[in-house]
Amino acid sequence: MLISLIIPTRERCHYLAETLQSALQIDDKQLEIIVSDNASEDETFKTVQAASDSRLRYLNTGRRVSMRQNFEFSLHNSSGDYVIFIGDDDAILPQQFQFLRRLLDERRPDALSWDRPTYGWPIEGYGNRTGSVKFQRDRVYGSLERVDCIESWRRLLRCDLRDAGPKPAIYHGCIARTFLDRITGPNGECFGSSIPDIYVSYQAVLNNADALHSPHPFSINGYSPVSTGGGHHGYDSKDPRSKPGHQFGEENRQDPTQDVMGYALSVPLAFFSTLETIRSRSPIAIESPDYRAWYHFILSSARASDQETSQKLQVILNEHAEKTGTQAELVEATHTPAAVVAKFRKLTTWLEKLRALRHRKRISAEVEGRNNSLTAAITYDHVLGDDYARILDGTRTAAKCWKAAMRRCRQPRSLAQARRAA
């Protein structure tokens, strides 16, 4: 069974080099590693060319396209029975990949998702937790669970995102080619929305996919100054650090496949716009969402200091409310005190973190003087070891595996594997 690991990239060769090395360390011959270059003008091609591996393929779009188009381009040029996308500042966990394959071989689901730890590249001004990784017992040695897609769809419609549970994913998750073929439109496009990963997740729950979730990581979600999501949604519109997001927006506007609400200015709006796009283009009628809840969620997402974005969001929602006849819901959402809701969310998040403190550990991702997505992957693999095999076999409890992992946290780590891959 061939697995395609796809890394879309655009002028981020410094980050891509480390991400690529994490993939090349995987000991699996039935793996296809694809770097899909969105017409970069930096050293991206040379970075890929320097890595000698028969499993590695380099693609180039030939011209600057949207993220959705790059996803579509790379998917059509891949051959895997299962497809995984990760970002060019992320990392795959090489030693844990064997367990991912085992689950796919044994269960053959439509989709398999997993908990993904976050790693911040250590760059000044990006917080004091960058350059480290966090371990949480129930999110590294939890039991495999089946995703209730029907309930996930109900929660999505009512904007109950905090308790929605895991969803099928193609970004830091994998989807079967057979399922992707099922959701491919008559025009041959699989990704029918501007945010391709959200689109596939929503289609999976809407179509009640046979989906599994593993509370055990197989990849690391990295963030850096070049991250599109962080750059676009993490700063005020006039902040220089929002440049990657503005580039994303310009490319997105050139894409002939547009969402029904246009370009998403915030993550909540992207979630909702994708949902409405799927509903509007579905050949069968899909029940309406809770517009008041969604409108409030979007309006309360903007930073208080970013009046420009707040005003733009209001305009977009006004237009959509007129089209859908939901002006009353928008008025009600607009007059709901955002500060009260924000305080409640902050309190519940704090309580969740407090409950998890007992079984949580954060350590530096630095290895032999280096600190990047590759060393973060090496750190995670070192601490996790091969204990997940015992969880899958039922021969060891999560508590015992956790104790062993905490002992390994104190042991030194090495770049030897990275050198061999290079």
Summary of the structure (lengths in Angstrom):
residues: 422
radius of gyration: 21.2
end to end distance: 25.9
largest distance: 62.4
contacts: 1377
relative contact order: 0.14
helix: 47%
strand: 14%
